[in-house]
């Protein structure tokens, strides 16, 4: 066996130093040798002290390494203090023991070898050649790039999630960690099931929201279908997307997501019109067969817009829609009516208002496509703008050469002013009943009027210069209230319904207005259907957004999304929570929505508009023609023959105008007769009952009422 050189030298040093330690202190006490030995011992003591204070491992090895120097100094000091070589030659024995301990322990040579190198005499074991590992079927050697190999290693350590194998990993351009991995099922012909975003995110140490799974389309040279899947891992892009998203990304995350304001939609483009102070968001549904379902409040929060109906509007067109976000309420502007705007064109259309986008909105004074007059339906609560709309609509009809009659339940300033520019105007239920009866009689008169070109009667044709009479437009403001009148409501409702059904053939259009389009308030289903199909209904504020929406849907053949009309336009200023905490009042900055209406167009789509403004404080003669359009002399004479043309403002009905005259045996009590009529055919039968509705307050009065009905 070969002894290492360091061991041999250390043993030699111990052998030579042992006699010196025994002899030098006894023969040469003042020799420098003793001083050197003691200084070496002091150095060893310092080594011990440092080894004890150190927190690093190996302190015992360090103490053992310095022990030969400390023990040598101890032997030298002991030999110097004994007489001679000490009793029983103890100095020699100590020196020999010191040499023997160092000879066996060998602290310097043994404990300074790093990594415990085996001694030269120790035979080096021979490593057996390792067996070549068999290639794993999950990781075939296909010459993949380093990124794919690293991804496969992480994937295998995770236990092959979803029993899948990574075919290829592709890093996204300019990204450090973003990549797309292509997966396939480990077993051929098996679909990938049970693979989730979390299972993909875990091996790569990213959040599950940074993973998107997608199907793989079949491409030339590569399979696809259920056995393949693509996973996009984008932690870097998502971090940037969360901090500074683009318009498209914000829309996808906040608006088009399943829980967003418009699920399933995507942003087409965003544009800004600084001149008009509006931002447009044009979007469409990803699936063109779906209808947009839009929550305006969620859309505003997603786009970081104020949740203010007066500045944010939605326009839906099939699978596309437009969101307009204005800096200021666009419909708070005033659009003055002018004769140029109100003059109908060759098709009977004129501008009645403007939309939020500044587009003109048109309505009709007659139906060019149907070759017939047009009815009108105007709804809204008090002070919503109905009479203002009446003014511009009457002006347009008058500019077209048509005759206008206006009846209201109660007299007011605006209707009285309008009476100066139209043929006839009155303000009570009796006046309305008389006007409807006269218009109904005109249907019979015009049906027999010969046309000058052939001497034969014909149906009315708008714009035909051969027609011997003008179109007549009968207005009934607060029609529902009048239809419930105790005395004349039955006549008003029945004649209005008949005029709605038959009037178009004879050039007569009916224009009722009120606060409800439903049957229980005066509208029959037949009447409402005829009005809806032969007009463009205009719905002003009905008192609440829900009531407005319900009224608009009641006038539409198919209920589309109806715009909202708030009670007032008011901008949202500051935080309501902060004002509540400070005890401050909300800002009073409301703007009236009078004149703002929903108009239902021919295709059933509801559009929000601001109607033109006719200032009743000024002269309206600029809007109306110079001469008032009136009936022909023939029509007036025929109405007079029937007893229907006179001053309709007479406070009481004429004898026999609505009810038959009482018989002599009725004790002065008047009652209705079936088939009664005013004049020659002006009246109609009734269902019976007293002329005036009497309040029954006692059993005696009830008995008298029953006797009068049954002739008992």
C-alpha positions as CSV (number, residue, x, y, z in Angstrom):
1,X,0.0,0.0,0.0
2,X,1.3,3.5,-0.8
3,X,1.4,6.0,2.1
4,X,0.4,9.5,1.0
5,X,3.2,12.0,1.0
6,X,1.5,14.4,3.4
7,X,1.1,11.6,6.0
8,X,4.7,10.6,5.7
9,X,6.0,14.2,6.2
10,X,3.7,14.8,9.2
11,X,4.8,11.6,10.9
12,X,8.5,12.5,10.3
13,X,7.8,15.9,11.8
14,X,6.3,14.3,15.0
15,X,9.3,11.9,15.3
16,X,12.0,14.6,15.0
17,X,10.1,17.2,17.2
18,X,9.5,14.8,20.1
19,X,13.2,14.6,21.4
20,X,13.5,18.3,21.0
21,X,10.5,18.9,23.3
22,X,12.0,16.6,25.9
23,X,15.6,17.8,25.8
24,X,15.5,21.6,25.0
25,X,13.6,22.8,28.2
26,X,16.0,20.8,30.4
27,X,19.4,21.5,28.8
28,X,18.8,24.9,27.2
29,X,16.0,26.7,29.2
30,X,16.7,30.1,27.5
31,X,17.0,28.6,24.0
32,X,14.9,30.3,21.3
33,X,13.5,26.9,20.5
34,X,11.3,27.1,23.7
35,X,10.0,30.5,22.7
36,X,9.1,29.3,19.2
37,X,7.2,26.3,20.6
38,X,5.3,28.4,23.1
39,X,4.4,31.0,20.4
40,X,3.1,28.1,18.3
41,X,1.0,27.0,21.2
42,X,-0.4,30.5,21.6
43,X,-1.4,30.5,18.0
44,X,-3.1,27.2,18.5
45,X,-5.1,28.6,21.4
46,X,-6.2,31.5,19.2
47,X,-7.3,29.0,16.6
48,X,-9.3,27.2,19.3
49,X,-11.0,30.4,20.4
50,X,-12.0,31.4,16.9
51,X,-13.3,27.9,16.2
52,X,-15.5,27.9,19.3
53,X,-17.0,31.3,18.4
54,X,-17.7,30.5,14.8
55,X,-21.3,29.5,13.8
56,X,-20.1,27.7,10.7
57,X,-20.0,23.9,10.7
58,X,-16.6,22.1,11.2
59,X,-15.6,23.7,14.5
60,X,-14.5,20.3,15.9
61,X,-12.3,19.7,12.9
62,X,-10.6,23.1,13.4
63,X,-10.0,22.4,17.1
64,X,-8.4,19.1,16.3
65,X,-6.3,20.7,13.6
66,X,-4.7,23.2,16.0
67,X,-4.4,20.6,18.9
68,X,-0.7,19.4,18.0
69,X,0.6,23.0,18.5
70,X,-1.2,23.5,21.8
71,X,-0.2,20.1,23.1
72,X,3.5,20.7,22.1
73,X,3.5,24.0,24.0
74,X,2.0,22.2,27.0
75,X,4.7,19.5,26.9
76,X,7.4,22.2,26.6
77,X,6.1,24.2,29.6
78,X,5.8,21.0,31.7
79,X,9.3,19.9,30.9
80,X,10.7,23.4,31.9
81,X,9.1,23.3,35.3
82,X,10.4,19.8,36.3
83,X,13.7,19.0,37.9
84,X,15.9,17.3,35.3
85,X,13.8,15.0,33.1
86,X,11.2,14.7,35.8
87,X,10.4,11.8,38.0
88,X,10.5,8.6,36.2
89,X,11.6,10.5,33.1
90,X,8.1,12.0,32.7
91,X,9.4,14.6,30.2
92,X,10.4,12.0,27.7
93,X,7.2,10.0,28.2
94,X,5.1,13.1,27.5
95,X,7.1,13.9,24.4
96,X,6.8,10.3,23.2
97,X,3.0,10.3,23.9
98,X,2.6,13.6,22.0
99,X,4.4,12.1,19.0
100,X,2.4,8.9,19.1
101,X,-0.9,10.8,19.2
102,X,0.1,12.9,16.2
103,X,1.4,9.8,14.5
104,X,-2.0,8.1,14.7
105,X,-4.4,11.1,14.4
106,X,-2.5,13.1,11.8
107,X,-4.7,16.2,12.1
108,X,-3.1,18.4,9.5
109,X,-2.8,15.8,6.7
110,X,-6.1,14.0,7.3
111,X,-8.4,17.0,8.1
112,X,-7.1,19.3,5.4
113,X,-8.1,17.0,2.5
114,X,-11.1,18.4,0.7
115,X,-14.2,16.3,-0.1
116,X,-12.5,13.4,1.8
117,X,-10.4,12.3,-1.1
118,X,-9.5,8.6,-0.7
119,X,-6.0,7.9,0.1
120,X,-3.7,6.8,-2.7
121,X,-3.6,3.4,-1.3
122,X,-7.3,3.0,-1.4
123,X,-8.4,1.4,-4.6
124,X,-10.6,3.6,-6.8
125,X,-13.9,1.9,-7.6
126,X,-14.6,1.5,-11.3
127,X,-18.0,2.8,-12.4
128,X,-20.1,0.4,-14.3
129,X,-21.2,1.6,-17.7
130,X,-24.8,3.0,-17.4
131,X,-27.5,1.3,-19.4
132,X,-28.9,3.5,-22.2
133,X,-32.4,4.6,-21.1
134,X,-35.2,3.6,-23.4
135,X,-36.9,6.5,-25.1
136,X,-40.2,7.5,-23.4
137,X,-43.3,7.2,-25.5
138,X,-44.5,10.5,-23.9
139,X,-41.4,12.4,-25.1
140,X,-40.3,11.2,-28.5
141,X,-37.1,12.4,-29.9
142,X,-38.5,14.5,-32.7
143,X,-35.8,17.2,-32.9
144,X,-37.9,19.7,-30.8
145,X,-36.4,23.1,-30.0
146,X,-35.2,23.9,-26.5
147,X,-38.4,25.7,-25.5
148,X,-40.5,22.7,-26.4
149,X,-38.2,20.4,-24.5
150,X,-38.3,22.5,-21.4
151,X,-42.1,22.8,-21.6
152,X,-42.3,19.0,-22.0
153,X,-40.2,18.5,-18.9
154,X,-42.4,20.7,-16.8
155,X,-45.5,19.0,-18.3
156,X,-44.2,15.5,-17.4
157,X,-43.2,16.6,-13.9
158,X,-46.8,17.7,-13.4
159,X,-48.1,14.2,-14.4
160,X,-49.2,14.9,-18.0
161,X,-52.4,17.0,-17.1
162,X,-55.5,15.7,-18.9
163,X,-53.4,12.8,-20.2
164,X,-52.0,15.0,-22.9
165,X,-48.6,15.5,-24.6
166,X,-47.1,18.8,-25.7
167,X,-46.5,18.7,-29.5
168,X,-44.9,22.1,-29.8
169,X,-44.4,25.3,-27.8
170,X,-44.1,28.6,-29.5
171,X,-43.0,31.8,-27.8
172,X,-44.9,35.0,-28.6
173,X,-42.8,37.7,-30.3
174,X,-41.3,40.2,-28.0
175,X,-42.5,38.4,-24.9
176,X,-40.4,36.7,-22.2
177,X,-42.8,34.3,-20.8
178,X,-45.8,34.3,-23.1
179,X,-46.2,31.3,-25.3
180,X,-48.7,29.0,-27.0
181,X,-48.5,25.2,-26.5
182,X,-50.1,22.7,-28.9
183,X,-51.5,19.6,-27.0
184,X,-52.7,16.3,-28.2
185,X,-54.1,13.3,-26.3
186,X,-51.5,10.7,-25.2
187,X,-53.7,7.9,-26.6
188,X,-54.5,8.1,-30.2
189,X,-58.2,8.5,-31.0
190,X,-59.1,9.7,-27.5
191,X,-60.6,13.2,-27.0
192,X,-59.1,15.6,-24.5
193,X,-61.3,15.8,-21.5
194,X,-60.9,17.2,-18.0
195,X,-58.2,19.7,-19.0
196,X,-58.8,23.1,-17.3
197,X,-57.0,26.4,-17.2
198,X,-55.8,25.7,-13.7
199,X,-54.2,22.4,-14.7
200,X,-52.3,24.2,-17.5
201,X,-51.3,27.1,-15.4
202,X,-49.9,25.0,-12.5
203,X,-46.9,23.5,-14.3
204,X,-45.7,26.9,-15.6
205,X,-46.3,28.8,-12.4
206,X,-48.9,31.3,-13.7
207,X,-52.4,32.3,-12.7
208,X,-55.3,30.4,-14.2
209,X,-56.6,33.7,-15.7
210,X,-53.5,33.9,-17.8
211,X,-54.4,30.7,-19.7
212,X,-56.9,30.4,-22.5
213,X,-57.9,27.1,-24.0
214,X,-59.0,26.9,-27.6
215,X,-59.9,24.3,-30.1
216,X,-57.5,23.4,-32.9
217,X,-58.8,23.7,-36.5
218,X,-57.9,21.0,-38.9
219,X,-55.1,22.3,-41.2
220,X,-53.3,20.7,-44.1
221,X,-50.5,18.6,-42.7
222,X,-51.8,18.7,-39.2
223,X,-54.6,17.0,-37.4
224,X,-57.3,18.7,-35.3
225,X,-60.5,18.0,-33.6
226,X,-61.4,16.9,-30.1
227,X,-58.0,15.1,-29.7
228,X,-56.1,18.3,-30.0
229,X,-56.1,21.6,-28.0
230,X,-54.3,24.8,-28.0
231,X,-53.4,26.7,-24.8
232,X,-52.3,30.3,-24.8
233,X,-50.2,31.2,-21.7
234,X,-49.9,35.0,-21.6
235,X,-48.8,36.3,-18.1
236,X,-46.8,39.2,-19.5
237,X,-49.5,40.4,-21.9
238,X,-52.2,40.1,-19.2
239,X,-50.2,42.1,-16.8
240,X,-49.9,44.9,-19.3
241,X,-53.6,44.4,-20.2
242,X,-54.7,44.8,-16.6
243,X,-52.6,48.0,-16.2
244,X,-53.2,49.7,-19.6
245,X,-55.7,47.9,-21.7
246,X,-56.5,49.0,-25.2
247,X,-60.1,49.8,-26.3
248,X,-60.5,46.4,-27.8
249,X,-59.2,44.6,-24.7
250,X,-61.3,46.7,-22.3
251,X,-64.4,45.9,-24.4
252,X,-63.6,42.2,-24.5
253,X,-63.0,42.0,-20.7
254,X,-65.7,44.4,-19.4
255,X,-68.4,44.6,-22.0
256,X,-68.4,41.5,-24.2
257,X,-67.7,39.0,-21.4
258,X,-70.5,36.7,-20.3
259,X,-71.1,38.9,-17.2
260,X,-70.6,42.2,-19.1
261,X,-73.0,44.8,-20.3
262,X,-73.3,43.3,-23.9
263,X,-72.4,39.6,-23.7
264,X,-71.1,38.1,-26.9
265,X,-70.2,41.4,-28.6
266,X,-67.0,42.8,-29.9
267,X,-65.9,46.4,-30.6
268,X,-65.6,47.3,-34.2
269,X,-64.1,50.7,-33.7
270,X,-64.1,53.8,-31.4
271,X,-64.3,57.3,-32.9
272,X,-64.4,60.8,-31.5
273,X,-66.2,63.8,-32.9
274,X,-64.8,66.8,-31.1
275,X,-67.0,69.3,-32.9
276,X,-70.1,67.7,-31.6
277,X,-68.6,66.5,-28.3
278,X,-69.5,62.8,-28.7
279,X,-67.6,59.5,-28.6
280,X,-69.0,56.6,-30.7
281,X,-68.5,53.0,-29.8
282,X,-69.6,50.8,-32.8
283,X,-69.9,47.1,-31.9
284,X,-71.4,43.9,-33.2
285,X,-72.3,40.5,-32.0
286,X,-69.7,37.8,-32.6
287,X,-72.6,35.5,-33.7
288,X,-74.5,37.5,-36.3
289,X,-77.6,35.5,-35.6
290,X,-77.9,36.8,-32.0
291,X,-79.8,39.9,-30.9
292,X,-77.8,42.3,-28.7
293,X,-78.9,42.2,-25.0
294,X,-77.5,45.4,-23.6
295,X,-77.4,46.6,-19.9
296,X,-76.7,50.3,-20.2
297,X,-75.5,50.7,-16.6
298,X,-73.0,47.9,-17.0
299,X,-71.8,49.3,-20.3
300,X,-71.2,52.7,-18.7
301,X,-69.3,51.2,-15.8
302,X,-67.2,49.0,-18.1
303,X,-66.3,52.0,-20.3
304,X,-65.7,54.2,-17.2
305,X,-68.5,56.6,-18.4
306,X,-71.0,58.4,-16.1
307,X,-74.2,56.3,-15.7
308,X,-76.3,59.1,-17.2
309,X,-79.2,58.4,-19.6
310,X,-79.2,62.0,-20.8
311,X,-75.7,61.6,-22.3
312,X,-75.3,57.9,-23.2
313,X,-77.6,56.4,-25.8
314,X,-77.9,53.1,-27.7
315,X,-78.9,52.5,-31.3
316,X,-79.5,48.9,-32.3
317,X,-79.5,47.8,-35.9
318,X,-79.8,44.0,-36.2
319,X,-76.7,42.4,-34.9
320,X,-74.8,45.7,-34.7
321,X,-75.3,48.6,-32.2
322,X,-73.9,52.0,-31.6
323,X,-73.3,53.6,-28.2
324,X,-73.1,57.4,-28.3
325,X,-71.5,59.1,-25.2
326,X,-72.0,62.8,-25.3
327,X,-70.2,65.4,-23.2
328,X,-73.5,67.3,-22.7
329,X,-77.1,66.2,-23.0
330,X,-77.7,66.4,-26.8
331,X,-81.5,66.6,-26.5
332,X,-81.5,69.6,-24.3
333,X,-81.0,71.7,-27.4
334,X,-83.9,73.5,-29.0
335,X,-84.7,73.0,-32.7
336,X,-87.0,75.9,-33.9
337,X,-89.7,74.9,-36.4
338,X,-89.5,76.6,-39.8
339,X,-91.8,76.5,-42.8
340,X,-89.0,75.0,-44.8
341,X,-88.7,72.0,-42.5
342,X,-92.5,71.6,-42.2
343,X,-93.3,71.7,-45.9
344,X,-94.1,68.1,-47.0
345,X,-92.3,66.7,-50.0
346,X,-93.8,64.8,-52.9
347,X,-94.3,61.8,-50.7
348,X,-96.0,63.6,-47.9
349,X,-92.9,63.5,-45.6
350,X,-91.6,66.4,-43.5
351,X,-89.0,66.9,-40.7
352,X,-90.7,66.7,-37.3
353,X,-87.5,66.6,-35.1
354,X,-83.9,65.5,-34.8
355,X,-82.3,62.5,-33.1
356,X,-79.4,62.4,-30.7
357,X,-77.0,62.1,-33.6
358,X,-78.3,65.1,-35.3
359,X,-80.2,63.2,-38.0
360,X,-83.5,64.6,-39.1
361,X,-86.6,62.5,-38.3
362,X,-89.5,62.6,-40.7
363,X,-93.2,61.7,-40.3
364,X,-96.0,61.8,-42.8
365,X,-99.1,63.8,-43.5
366,X,-100.3,61.1,-45.9
367,X,-99.2,57.6,-46.9
368,X,-97.7,57.8,-50.4
369,X,-97.0,54.1,-50.6
370,X,-100.6,53.2,-49.5
371,X,-102.2,56.0,-51.6
372,X,-104.2,57.0,-48.5
373,X,-104.3,59.6,-45.7
374,X,-102.3,59.1,-42.5
375,X,-103.7,58.7,-39.0
376,X,-101.8,60.0,-36.0
377,X,-101.2,58.7,-32.5
378,X,-99.6,61.0,-29.9
379,X,-99.1,59.9,-26.3
380,X,-97.7,61.7,-23.3
381,X,-98.5,63.1,-19.9
382,X,-99.3,66.8,-19.3
383,X,-96.5,69.2,-20.2
384,X,-94.6,66.6,-22.1
385,X,-94.9,68.4,-25.5
386,X,-98.0,66.9,-27.1
387,X,-99.6,70.3,-28.0
388,X,-96.3,71.5,-29.4
389,X,-96.2,68.5,-31.7
390,X,-99.8,69.2,-32.7
391,X,-98.8,72.6,-33.8
392,X,-96.0,71.5,-36.1
393,X,-98.1,68.6,-37.4
394,X,-101.1,70.8,-38.1
395,X,-98.8,73.3,-39.8
396,X,-97.4,70.6,-42.1
397,X,-100.9,69.4,-43.0
398,X,-102.1,72.9,-43.6
399,X,-99.0,73.6,-45.9
400,X,-100.1,70.5,-47.8
401,X,-103.5,72.1,-48.4
402,X,-105.4,69.9,-45.8
403,X,-108.3,70.8,-43.5
404,X,-107.8,70.5,-39.7
405,X,-110.2,70.2,-36.9
406,X,-109.0,70.2,-33.3
407,X,-111.0,69.2,-30.2
408,X,-109.9,69.1,-26.6
409,X,-111.5,68.2,-23.3
410,X,-110.6,71.5,-21.7
411,X,-109.8,74.9,-23.1
412,X,-106.2,76.2,-22.8
413,X,-104.1,78.9,-24.3
414,X,-102.2,76.9,-26.9
415,X,-105.3,75.2,-28.5
416,X,-107.0,78.6,-28.6
417,X,-104.1,80.0,-30.5
418,X,-104.1,77.1,-32.9
419,X,-107.8,77.7,-33.6
420,X,-106.8,80.9,-35.5
421,X,-105.0,78.9,-38.2
422,X,-107.2,75.9,-38.7
423,X,-110.8,75.3,-39.8
424,X,-112.5,74.5,-36.5
425,X,-111.5,74.2,-32.8
426,X,-113.4,73.5,-29.6
427,X,-112.8,72.5,-26.0
428,X,-115.2,70.1,-24.5
429,X,-116.5,66.5,-24.8
430,X,-119.6,67.7,-26.6
431,X,-117.6,69.5,-29.2
432,X,-115.5,66.4,-29.8
433,X,-118.6,64.2,-30.2
434,X,-120.0,66.7,-32.7
435,X,-116.8,66.9,-34.8
436,X,-116.5,63.1,-34.9
437,X,-120.2,62.7,-36.0
438,X,-119.6,65.3,-38.7
439,X,-116.5,63.6,-39.9
440,X,-118.2,60.3,-40.0
441,X,-121.1,61.8,-42.0
442,X,-118.5,63.2,-44.4
443,X,-117.5,59.6,-45.3
444,X,-121.0,59.1,-46.6
445,X,-121.0,62.5,-48.4
446,X,-117.6,62.0,-50.1
447,X,-118.5,58.5,-51.1
448,X,-121.2,60.0,-53.4
449,X,-119.3,63.1,-54.6
450,X,-118.6,62.8,-58.3
451,X,-115.1,63.6,-59.6
452,X,-115.0,66.2,-62.4
453,X,-113.1,64.2,-64.9
454,X,-115.6,61.3,-65.3
455,X,-118.5,62.3,-63.1
456,X,-118.1,59.2,-60.9
457,X,-117.1,59.0,-57.2
458,X,-113.7,57.5,-56.3
459,X,-111.6,56.7,-53.3
460,X,-109.4,59.5,-52.1
461,X,-105.9,59.7,-53.7
462,X,-103.4,62.0,-52.0
463,X,-102.0,64.6,-54.3
464,X,-104.4,63.9,-57.1
465,X,-105.5,67.4,-58.5
466,X,-108.7,65.9,-59.8
467,X,-110.0,65.1,-56.3
468,X,-113.0,67.4,-55.5
469,X,-112.3,67.6,-51.8
470,X,-109.4,68.2,-49.4
471,X,-107.9,65.7,-46.9
472,X,-109.5,66.2,-43.4
473,X,-107.5,65.7,-40.2
474,X,-109.6,65.3,-37.0
475,X,-107.6,65.8,-33.8
476,X,-108.8,64.5,-30.4
477,X,-106.6,65.8,-27.6
478,X,-107.1,63.8,-24.3
479,X,-109.2,61.3,-26.3
480,X,-109.1,58.7,-23.5
481,X,-110.5,61.2,-21.0
482,X,-113.3,62.3,-23.4
483,X,-114.1,58.6,-24.2
484,X,-114.9,58.1,-20.5
485,X,-117.2,61.1,-20.3
486,X,-120.5,60.3,-18.6
487,X,-122.7,61.9,-21.3
488,X,-120.8,61.7,-24.6
489,X,-118.0,59.2,-24.0
490,X,-119.9,56.3,-25.6
491,X,-120.4,58.4,-28.8
492,X,-116.9,59.6,-28.9
493,X,-115.4,56.1,-28.5
494,X,-117.7,54.5,-31.1
495,X,-117.4,57.2,-33.7
496,X,-113.7,57.5,-33.2
497,X,-113.3,53.8,-33.8
498,X,-115.5,53.9,-36.9
499,X,-113.6,56.9,-38.3
500,X,-110.3,55.1,-37.7
501,X,-111.5,52.1,-39.7
502,X,-113.3,53.7,-42.6
503,X,-112.0,57.2,-42.8
504,X,-108.9,56.5,-45.0
505,X,-111.0,55.7,-48.0
506,X,-112.6,59.1,-48.0
507,X,-109.5,61.3,-47.2
508,X,-110.1,61.6,-43.4
509,X,-107.3,60.9,-40.9
510,X,-107.9,60.6,-37.2
511,X,-105.3,61.9,-34.7
512,X,-106.1,61.0,-31.1
513,X,-103.8,61.9,-28.2
514,X,-103.7,61.0,-24.6
515,X,-101.8,59.2,-21.9
516,X,-102.5,55.5,-22.7
517,X,-102.9,53.4,-25.8
518,X,-104.7,50.6,-24.1
519,X,-108.3,49.3,-24.5
520,X,-109.4,49.9,-20.9
521,X,-108.6,53.6,-21.3
522,X,-110.6,54.1,-24.5
523,X,-108.7,52.3,-27.2
524,X,-110.2,49.2,-28.7
525,X,-107.8,46.6,-30.2
526,X,-109.2,47.3,-33.7
527,X,-108.7,51.0,-33.3
528,X,-105.2,50.7,-32.0
529,X,-104.1,48.3,-34.8
530,X,-105.4,50.7,-37.4
531,X,-103.7,53.7,-35.9
532,X,-100.4,51.8,-35.5
533,X,-100.4,50.5,-39.1
534,X,-101.3,53.9,-40.7
535,X,-99.2,56.3,-38.7
536,X,-95.9,56.9,-37.0
537,X,-96.8,56.9,-33.3
538,X,-95.1,59.5,-31.2
539,X,-94.7,58.8,-27.5
540,X,-93.6,61.7,-25.2
541,X,-92.7,61.3,-21.5
542,X,-95.3,59.0,-19.9
543,X,-94.4,59.8,-16.3
544,X,-91.7,57.1,-15.9
545,X,-89.2,55.3,-18.1
546,X,-91.1,52.0,-17.5
547,X,-94.5,53.6,-18.5
548,X,-92.9,55.2,-21.6
549,X,-91.4,51.9,-22.6
550,X,-94.7,50.1,-22.1
551,X,-96.6,52.6,-24.1
552,X,-94.1,52.5,-27.0
553,X,-94.2,48.7,-27.0
554,X,-98.0,48.9,-27.1
555,X,-97.8,50.8,-30.4
556,X,-95.2,48.5,-32.0
557,X,-95.9,45.4,-34.0
558,X,-92.7,43.8,-32.6
559,X,-91.3,45.1,-29.4
560,X,-87.8,46.4,-30.0
561,X,-85.6,48.0,-27.4
562,X,-87.2,51.3,-26.5
563,X,-85.0,54.3,-25.6
564,X,-85.4,55.8,-22.1
565,X,-86.9,59.3,-21.5
566,X,-86.0,60.4,-17.9
567,X,-88.1,63.0,-16.1
568,X,-85.3,65.5,-16.4
569,X,-81.9,65.6,-17.9
570,X,-79.4,66.0,-15.0
571,X,-75.6,65.4,-15.1
572,X,-74.1,63.2,-12.4
573,X,-71.8,65.5,-10.5
574,X,-69.3,64.1,-7.9
575,X,-70.0,61.2,-5.7
576,X,-73.4,60.7,-4.1
577,X,-71.7,58.8,-1.2
578,X,-69.4,61.7,-0.4
579,X,-72.2,64.2,-0.5
580,X,-74.2,62.0,1.9
581,X,-71.2,61.7,4.3
582,X,-70.8,65.5,4.2
583,X,-74.5,66.1,4.5
584,X,-74.7,68.2,1.3
585,X,-77.7,68.5,-1.0
586,X,-77.6,67.0,-4.4
587,X,-76.9,69.5,-7.2
588,X,-80.1,71.0,-8.8
589,X,-79.1,71.0,-12.4
590,X,-82.1,69.3,-14.1
591,X,-83.2,70.2,-17.6
592,X,-86.8,69.5,-18.7
593,X,-87.4,66.7,-21.2
594,X,-90.5,68.3,-22.7
595,X,-90.5,67.9,-26.4
596,X,-88.4,64.7,-26.3
597,X,-90.3,61.7,-27.7
598,X,-89.9,58.2,-29.0
599,X,-91.2,57.9,-32.6
600,X,-91.9,54.4,-33.9
601,X,-90.8,54.2,-37.6
602,X,-92.3,52.1,-40.3
603,X,-90.0,49.1,-39.6
604,X,-91.1,49.0,-36.0
605,X,-87.9,50.6,-34.7
606,X,-88.2,53.1,-31.9
607,X,-86.0,56.2,-32.2
608,X,-85.5,58.9,-29.6
609,X,-85.9,62.5,-31.0
610,X,-86.4,66.1,-30.0
611,X,-89.4,67.5,-31.8
612,X,-89.3,70.9,-33.4
613,X,-90.3,73.8,-31.2
614,X,-93.2,76.1,-32.1
615,X,-93.1,79.2,-30.0
616,X,-96.6,80.1,-29.0
617,X,-95.4,83.4,-27.6
618,X,-94.7,84.6,-31.1
619,X,-96.8,84.8,-34.2
620,X,-97.3,81.3,-35.6
621,X,-98.4,82.7,-39.0
622,X,-94.9,82.0,-40.3
623,X,-95.5,78.3,-40.0
624,X,-99.1,78.2,-41.4
625,X,-100.2,79.1,-44.8
626,X,-101.8,82.6,-45.4
627,X,-105.3,81.2,-45.9
628,X,-107.1,78.6,-43.8
629,X,-108.0,75.5,-45.6
630,X,-111.8,74.7,-45.4
631,X,-114.4,72.2,-46.6
632,X,-116.0,72.6,-50.0
633,X,-119.4,74.3,-50.3
634,X,-121.0,71.0,-51.3
635,X,-119.7,69.2,-48.2
636,X,-121.0,72.0,-46.0
637,X,-124.4,72.1,-47.6
638,X,-124.7,68.3,-47.2
639,X,-123.7,68.5,-43.5
640,X,-126.3,71.2,-43.0
641,X,-129.0,69.0,-44.5
642,X,-128.1,66.4,-41.9
643,X,-128.2,69.0,-39.1
644,X,-124.5,68.5,-38.3
645,X,-123.0,71.8,-39.4
646,X,-123.6,74.7,-37.0
647,X,-121.8,76.3,-34.1
648,X,-120.5,73.3,-32.2
649,X,-119.7,75.5,-29.2
650,X,-123.4,75.5,-28.2
651,X,-123.4,74.4,-24.6
652,X,-126.3,71.9,-24.8
653,X,-127.1,69.3,-27.3
654,X,-129.9,70.1,-29.7
655,X,-133.2,68.2,-29.4
656,X,-132.7,64.8,-31.0
657,X,-129.0,65.4,-31.7
658,X,-127.8,62.5,-29.8
659,X,-130.9,61.0,-28.2
660,X,-134.5,60.6,-29.3
661,X,-137.1,63.1,-28.0
662,X,-138.9,61.8,-24.8
663,X,-142.4,60.4,-25.2
664,X,-145.3,62.2,-23.6
665,X,-145.9,59.3,-21.1
666,X,-142.4,59.4,-19.8
667,X,-143.3,62.1,-17.1
668,X,-140.6,64.4,-18.4
669,X,-137.9,61.8,-18.1
670,X,-135.8,61.7,-21.3
671,X,-134.3,58.4,-22.5
672,X,-132.4,57.1,-25.4
673,X,-134.0,55.5,-28.4
674,X,-132.3,52.9,-30.6
675,X,-131.6,54.3,-34.0
676,X,-132.0,57.9,-33.0
677,X,-130.2,60.5,-34.9
678,X,-129.7,64.2,-35.2
679,X,-131.2,65.7,-38.3
680,X,-131.2,63.4,-41.3
681,X,-129.0,60.4,-40.4
682,X,-126.5,62.2,-38.2
683,X,-127.3,60.2,-35.1
684,X,-126.8,56.5,-34.2
685,X,-128.4,54.0,-31.9
686,X,-127.4,53.5,-28.3
687,X,-127.5,50.7,-25.9
688,X,-130.2,52.3,-23.8
689,X,-130.2,54.1,-20.5
690,X,-130.9,57.7,-19.3
691,X,-129.7,60.7,-21.2
692,X,-127.6,61.8,-18.2
693,X,-125.9,59.4,-15.9
694,X,-127.6,59.6,-12.6
695,X,-125.9,58.8,-9.3
696,X,-127.7,55.9,-7.5
697,X,-127.4,56.6,-3.8
698,X,-130.4,54.6,-2.4
699,X,-132.5,51.5,-3.1
700,X,-135.4,53.7,-4.2
701,X,-133.3,55.4,-6.9
702,X,-132.0,52.0,-8.1
703,X,-135.6,50.8,-8.4
704,X,-136.6,53.9,-10.4
705,X,-133.6,53.3,-12.7
706,X,-134.6,49.7,-13.3
707,X,-138.2,50.7,-14.1
708,X,-137.0,53.4,-16.6
709,X,-134.9,50.7,-18.4
710,X,-137.6,48.0,-18.6
711,X,-140.7,50.2,-19.0
712,X,-142.0,48.6,-15.8
